[in-house]
Amino acid sequence: MSRRLRASLSAALLLATAALLGCASGENDLAAWVEQQRAAAQPKVQPIQGPQPHVPQTYQGLAALSPFSDEKLNVLLRAQAGAPAASGLLAAELRRSKEPLEAVPLDTLTMVGLLRRGNEWVALVRSGQLVYQVRRGNHMGQNYGRITAISENQITLREIVQDPAGEWVERSTTLQLQEGAAR
């Protein structure tokens, strides 16, 4: 080996030894600092409350009417039929036979046109892919809706609905003509 190479290796070895010795003495300082920090730190942990004891409850509904029983619906219908407000407004509605558009929710029906037959307006109403002709007095929608008026741009209905107090009341609803809705 050449002298230069030996001198370079010796210098590198001396430098590596010095670095290792420096790290070794720093390790003791680091360990002492960590111990000092651990001793100075005071954790602030609040104790967790123990679990609450479970108190079992007995089921009290065994004697009650099952929520899946048809009898529950019958009791409700009998109560509604016996109420004076329901018998007044709904009596005629419950006796008559249903029309096809009464099975369809009103918000899915669309007024797509208007015809004039003699002195009477006939509205064209679409439900799905079918178009129906309706006149004043026909029923549609699921709230006992009866058509009271047909004009050039809307159908006016009288519906019977329950208010928040559970009373049956009449309300007026309109079905607007949808421009360009006919396909």
C-alpha positions, 0 to 999 in steps of 0.5 A: 500500500502506498503511504498516502493510502495508509495515511488516509485510512489511519485518519479515517479510522481515527475520525470514526473512533472519535465519533464513536467515543463522542456518541458514547458519552452523549448517550449517557447525557441523553439517558440522564436528560430523559430520566430528569424529564420523567421525574419532572413530568406529573401526569394528570389523569382523572380516574374513570368511573366504574361501570354502572350496574345493569338493572334488568327490566321485565317486559310489561307488554305481554298482555297488550295487543301485538303490533303485528295483529290485524286486531290493532288495525281494526281497533283503530278503524273502529275508533276513527269511524266512531269519531263525529268528524270522521263520520261527517267528512269520510262517510260518503268517501268510504261508501263509494267505489275507488277510481283508478287514480286514487291508488296513485300518490298525487305527487306522481301524477302530472297534468299534461294537457286539456280538452274541451268537450262541449261546455266541459273541460277534460284534463289529461293526466299522466301516471307512469306511461298511461294518460287518463282523462279526468273531469270535474267530480272525478277522484284522484290521489290517496287523500280522497281527492275530488276534482272541483275545478279544471282551468287552462293551467291547473286542476283544483282538488278538495282533499280530506286529510288529518290535521296535527290534532288528528281531526279530519279536515278539507284542504285545497290542492292544485295540480299544475299543467306541465309545459312540454310534459307530453311525450 
